[in-house]
Amino acid sequence: MRNQSPGMPPEGAADPVTTEHFQTLHEIAQTARQRLPRNIWDYLIGGTETETALRRNRMAIDTLALRPRVLRDVSFVDTSTNFLGAGLKLPLMCAPIGSLESFEPGGGATAAKATARVGALTCLSSVSGPGLEATAAAADGPKIYQLYVRGDGDWIDEQVQRAIDNGYLAFCLTVDTAIYSRRERDIANRFIKPWRSSAIGFEFQSSLNWDDVKGFKDRHDLPLLLKGIMTGEDAAMAAELGVDAVWVSNHGGRQVDHAQGTMTVLPEIVSAVDGRSRIVIDGGFLRGTDIVKALAAGADIVALGRFTGLALAAAGEEGLVRALDLLAEEMWTAMGLVGATKLSEIVPEHIEAAPATAEPRVFSAFPLIDDY
């Protein structure tokens, strides 16, 4: 936990100028909107086809209410945790985003520097600059490498060895991109991501299967995450094969249109895993209360995709550090107000179903932002 006086929020890591400039998360999102060109903005906020899955992510979060317990001693609130052997000050991870350098030139290296400063995780996408080695060299904090498969088993083994050689905590296979979806904002903008224009070997991603997962576990000791699990059946298969962390994700609503929101399927996956694997979740998480809801429903780590892009676009490394500081303060506040002093005290009894109060959209968590 960062420095904290009793009853006071944790001390932030951002520089004083950025801290003064950004007093709320919505100011960071608004600044990102002003700075990004339309095609990059739409790439960040968009989903696939009707964007139903994207909206369901927010709907699933917004239709849960917190159940506060009072008269608990919350003079000290600890947000620290341990994930796959890494001690963290926050149960947060910057999710892998393709072409992260579209939002900030340093890309994954900048994100790694920011997360190291606040005590969170970063997960580098294999289709994001500046690459595995340069990102590892940029910061000492815990990092995970995420791979889109573009070669055979020997090629995968080479990528795993590179990750091991560069000190990555774990390896992640994305498993929900066997077919690349129709993202209509990008199509309408005639926007082709840099990595898509030169992609080869996509057939290897399409043919990825459970035998490949078993082979990975047979050959490698490096912890493995599977990103893109949305059913209890698949979660159970992953746990049976010894997958170290099941990552609940619908790719931010960017792959299967009309999929459920991730918070809707999380309880089913928690039940199927039954403690055999750790659980990561992403999908529309933007506020501290969102994080508390996910932890109450059984997640161990919450991954932040659009949140990361917004913060980097707003102010680079300092913007992401400040955004994570604000999220940590919101989470600390929510924990104290529901009567939890540490993450293990956030339990399912802290949440219940409730009607939505606003139409779900990508930024329904920021009511002070004009409609995008």
C-alpha positions in Angstrom: 0.0 0.0 0.0 1.2 3.5 -0.7 1.7 5.9 2.2 -1.5 6.5 4.0 -2.6 8.3 7.2 -5.5 6.9 9.1 -8.7 8.0 7.5 -6.9 9.6 4.6 -6.7 8.4 0.9 -3.4 6.9 -0.3 -0.7 9.2 -1.4 -0.6 9.5 -5.2 2.4 9.0 -7.5 1.7 11.6 -10.2 3.6 14.8 -10.4 2.0 17.9 -8.8 1.2 19.7 -12.0 -0.7 16.7 -13.5 -2.4 16.1 -10.2 -3.7 19.7 -10.1 -4.8 19.6 -13.7 -6.8 16.4 -13.5 -8.9 16.3 -10.4 -11.4 13.8 -11.8 -11.4 10.9 -14.2 -13.9 12.5 -16.5 -11.5 15.4 -17.1 -8.9 12.8 -18.3 -11.5 11.3 -20.7 -12.5 14.7 -22.0 -9.0 15.7 -22.7 -8.3 12.5 -24.6 -11.4 13.2 -26.7 -10.1 16.6 -27.5 -6.6 15.4 -28.4 -7.2 12.3 -30.5 -8.1 12.4 -34.2 -11.5 10.9 -35.0 -10.3 7.6 -36.5 -8.1 6.9 -33.4 -10.9 7.9 -31.0 -13.4 5.6 -32.8 -10.8 2.8 -32.7 -10.6 3.3 -28.9 -14.2 3.5 -28.0 -15.9 1.4 -30.7 -17.1 -2.2 -30.7 -18.2 -4.7 -33.3 -21.3 -4.3 -35.6 -24.2 -3.1 -33.4 -21.9 -2.6 -30.4 -24.4 -4.5 -28.3 -21.7 -6.4 -26.4 -19.9 -3.2 -25.6 -23.1 -1.7 -24.1 -23.8 -4.9 -22.2 -20.4 -4.6 -20.5 -21.5 -1.3 -19.0 -25.0 -2.5 -18.3 -23.8 -5.5 -16.4 -21.7 -3.2 -14.1 -24.4 -0.5 -13.8 -27.1 -2.9 -12.8 -25.2 -4.0 -9.7 -25.6 -1.9 -6.5 -23.2 -1.8 -3.5 -24.5 -2.9 -0.1 -22.6 -0.8 2.4 -22.0 -2.1 5.9 -21.4 0.5 8.6 -19.8 0.8 12.1 -16.7 -1.0 10.9 -13.2 0.4 11.8 -12.0 1.6 8.4 -9.4 4.0 9.6 -6.9 2.0 7.5 -7.8 0.4 4.1 -5.3 -1.8 2.3 -5.7 -2.3 -1.5 -2.7 -4.6 -1.9 -2.7 -8.1 -3.3 -0.5 -10.8 -4.7 -1.0 -12.2 -8.2 1.0 -15.1 -9.6 3.7 -14.3 -7.1 3.9 -10.6 -7.7 3.1 -8.3 -4.9 0.9 -5.4 -6.1 -0.3 -2.2 -4.4 -3.5 -2.3 -6.5 -5.5 -5.2 -8.0 -5.3 -3.6 -11.4 -3.7 -4.3 -14.8 -3.4 -2.3 -17.9 -4.8 -4.6 -20.6 -3.1 -5.4 -23.8 -4.1 -2.9 -26.6 -3.0 -3.3 -30.2 -1.2 -0.2 -31.6 -1.0 1.4 -28.2 1.5 3.8 -29.7 -1.5 5.4 -31.5 -2.4 7.0 -28.2 1.1 7.8 -26.9 4.4 7.3 -28.9 6.0 5.2 -26.1 3.2 2.7 -26.3 3.7 -0.3 -24.1 6.9 1.0 -22.6 5.1 4.1 -21.3 2.3 2.0 -19.8 4.9 -0.2 -18.1 6.6 2.8 -16.5 3.3 4.1 -15.2 2.1 0.8 -13.7 5.5 0.3 -12.0 5.2 3.7 -10.3 1.7 2.9 -8.9 2.2 -0.8 -8.1 -0.1 -2.3 -10.7 0.5 -4.8 -13.5 0.9 -4.2 -17.2 0.1 -6.7 -20.1 1.9 -5.9 -23.4 0.2 -6.9 -26.6 2.3 -8.6 -29.2 0.9 -6.1 -31.8 1.8 -3.0 -29.8 5.1 -1.1 -29.8 7.9 -0.8 -28.9 8.0 -4.6 -28.5 8.8 -7.2 -25.9 12.4 -6.4 -25.2 12.1 -2.6 -25.2 9.1 -2.7 -22.9 10.9 -5.0 -20.5 13.9 -2.6 -20.4 11.7 0.4 -19.8 10.5 -0.5 -16.2 11.1 -3.0 -13.5 7.4 -3.6 -12.5 5.7 -6.9 -13.1 4.7 -7.5 -16.7 2.7 -10.1 -18.7 3.2 -10.7 -22.4 0.1 -11.3 -24.5 0.4 -13.2 -27.8 -1.6 -13.3 -31.0 -0.5 -16.5 -32.6 1.2 -16.1 -36.0 3.2 -19.3 -36.2 3.4 -23.0 -35.2 4.3 -24.6 -31.9 8.0 -23.9 -32.3 7.3 -20.3 -33.0 5.2 -20.0 -29.9 8.0 -21.6 -27.9 10.4 -18.9 -29.2 8.0 -16.2 -28.0 7.8 -17.8 -24.6 11.5 -18.0 -24.3 11.8 -14.4 -25.2 9.3 -13.5 -22.4 11.2 -15.6 -19.9 14.6 -14.1 -20.9 13.2 -10.6 -20.4 11.7 -11.3 -17.0 7.9 -11.4 -17.8 5.8 -12.6 -15.0 3.5 -14.7 -17.1 2.3 -15.4 -20.7 -1.1 -14.8 -22.1 -2.9 -16.3 -25.1 -5.9 -14.4 -26.5 -8.4 -17.1 -27.5 -11.4 -15.1 -28.8 -9.9 -13.9 -32.1 -10.1 -17.0 -34.3 -12.1 -14.8 -36.7 -11.4 -11.0 -36.9 -14.7 -9.1 -36.3 -16.3 -6.4 -38.3 -15.7 -3.2 -36.4 -17.9 -0.8 -38.2 -16.5 2.5 -36.9 -13.1 1.5 -38.3 -14.6 0.3 -41.6 -16.6 3.6 -41.9 -13.5 5.6 -41.3 -11.5 3.4 -43.7 -9.1 3.0 -40.8 -6.7 0.0 -41.0 -4.6 -0.5 -37.9 -0.9 -0.6 -38.6 -0.5 -4.2 -37.4 -3.5 -5.4 -39.5 -2.1 -4.0 -42.7 1.0 -6.3 -42.4 -0.5 -9.2 -40.6 0.5 -12.7 -41.9 0.0 -16.1 -40.4 -3.5 -15.4 -39.1 -4.5 -19.0 -39.9 -2.4 -20.1 -36.8 -4.7 -18.0 -34.5 -7.7 -19.5 -36.2 -6.5 -23.0 -35.6 -5.5 -22.5 -32.0 -7.2 -25.2 -29.8 -7.2 -27.0 -26.4 -4.4 -29.3 -27.5 -2.2 -26.3 -27.9 -3.0 -25.1 -24.4 -2.2 -28.6 -23.0 1.1 -28.5 -25.0 2.0 -25.2 -23.5 1.4 -26.4 -20.0 3.4 -29.6 -20.7 6.4 -27.7 -22.1 6.6 -24.5 -20.0 6.7 -23.5 -16.4 5.8 -19.9 -17.1 2.3 -19.1 -15.8 -0.3 -19.1 -18.5 -3.4 -16.9 -18.8 -6.2 -17.5 -21.4 -7.9 -14.2 -22.4 -11.4 -14.3 -23.9 -13.2 -16.9 -21.7 -17.0 -16.2 -21.5 -18.6 -19.5 -20.4 -18.3 -21.8 -17.4 -17.6 -24.7 -19.7 -14.5 -23.2 -21.2 -13.4 -21.9 -17.8 -13.7 -25.4 -16.4 -11.6 -26.8 -19.3 -8.9 -24.2 -18.7 -8.7 -25.0 -15.0 -8.6 -28.7 -15.7 -5.5 -28.2 -17.9 -3.8 -26.2 -15.2 -4.2 -22.7 -16.7 -3.0 -20.3 -14.1 -5.5 -17.5 -14.7 -8.8 -17.4 -16.6 -9.3 -14.0 -18.2 -13.0 -13.2 -18.5 -13.3 -10.9 -21.6 -15.4 -10.3 -24.6 -12.6 -8.2 -26.1 -14.3 -5.0 -24.9 -17.3 -5.8 -27.1 -15.1 -5.9 -30.1 -15.4 -9.6 -31.2 -18.7 -11.4 -30.8 -21.5 -9.0 -31.2 -24.5 -9.6 -28.9 -22.3 -11.4 -26.3 -23.1 -11.0 -22.7 -21.4 -8.4 -20.5 -18.4 -9.8 -18.6 -19.8 -9.1 -15.2 -23.0 -11.1 -16.1 -20.9 -14.3 -16.8 -18.4 -13.8 -14.0 -20.3 -15.7 -11.3 -20.7 -18.7 -13.6 -17.0 -18.7 -14.3 -16.0 -18.3 -10.7 -18.2 -21.3 -9.9 -16.7 -23.4 -12.7 -13.1 -22.6 -11.8 -13.8 -23.4 -8.2 -10.5 -21.9 -6.9 -8.3 -23.9 -9.3 -7.2 -20.8 -11.3 -7.0 -17.1 -10.6 -9.5 -14.8 -12.4 -9.0 -11.7 -14.4 -11.8 -9.6 -15.8 -12.1 -6.7 -18.2 -15.0 -5.0 -20.0 -16.0 -1.4 -19.3 -14.3 -0.9 -15.9 -13.7 2.8 -15.4 -14.5 3.7 -11.8 -13.4 2.6 -8.3 -16.9 1.3 -7.5 -16.6 -0.8 -10.7 -13.5 -2.4 -9.3 -15.1 -3.2 -6.0 -18.1 -4.8 -7.7 -15.8 -7.1 -9.7 -13.8 -8.1 -6.7 -17.1 -8.8 -4.8 -18.2 -11.1 -7.6 -15.0 -13.1 -7.5 -12.4 -11.5 -9.7 -8.8 -11.3 -8.5 -7.5 -8.6 -10.9 -9.4 -6.1 -13.0 -7.8 -5.2 -16.4 -8.3 -1.8 -17.9 -8.3 -1.3 -21.7 -10.0 1.9 -22.8 -9.1 3.4 -19.5 -5.5 3.0 -20.4 -5.9 4.4 -23.8 -7.7 7.5 -22.5 -5.1 8.2 -19.9 -2.2 7.9 -22.3 -3.9 10.0 -24.9 -4.6 12.7 -22.3 -1.1 13.1 -20.9 1.2 10.2 -21.6 2.9 8.5 -18.6 1.9 11.2 -16.1 -1.7 10.9 -17.4 -1.8 7.2 -16.8 -0.2 7.5 -13.4 -2.7 10.2 -12.4 -5.7 8.1 -13.8 -4.6 5.1 -11.7 -4.1 7.3 -8.7 -7.7 8.6 -9.0 -9.0 5.1 -9.6 -7.1 3.9 -6.5 -8.6 6.7 -4.4 -12.1 6.0 -5.7 -11.6 2.3 -4.9 -10.2 3.1 -1.4 -13.3 5.3 -0.8 -15.7 2.6 -1.9 -14.0 0.0 0.2 -14.2 2.1 3.3 -17.8 3.0 2.7 -18.9 -0.6 2.3 -17.0 -1.6 5.4 -14.0 -3.5 3.9 -10.5 -2.8 5.1 -8.7 -5.3 2.7 -9.5 -7.1 -0.5 -10.4 -10.4 1.1 -13.2 -8.6 3.0 -14.9 -7.7 -0.3 -17.5 -10.5 -0.6 -20.6 -11.3 -2.7 -22.8 -9.9 0.0 -21.5 -6.4 -0.9 -23.4 -6.4 -4.2 -27.0 -6.9 -5.3 -29.0 -6.5 -8.5 -30.5 -3.1 -9.1 -32.1 -1.2 -12.0 -29.9 0.9 -14.3 -30.1 4.6 -13.9 -28.8 5.6 -17.4 -28.7 4.1 -20.9 -25.5 2.1 -21.1 -22.8 3.4 -23.3 -19.0 3.3 -23.3 -18.8 6.4 -21.0 -22.0 6.1 -19.0 -19.6 6.0 -16.0 -18.8 9.7 -16.8 -22.1 11.6 -16.6 -20.3 15.0 -16.8 -18.9 14.2 -20.3 -21.0 15.4 -23.2 -22.3 12.5 -25.4 -19.6 11.3 -27.7 
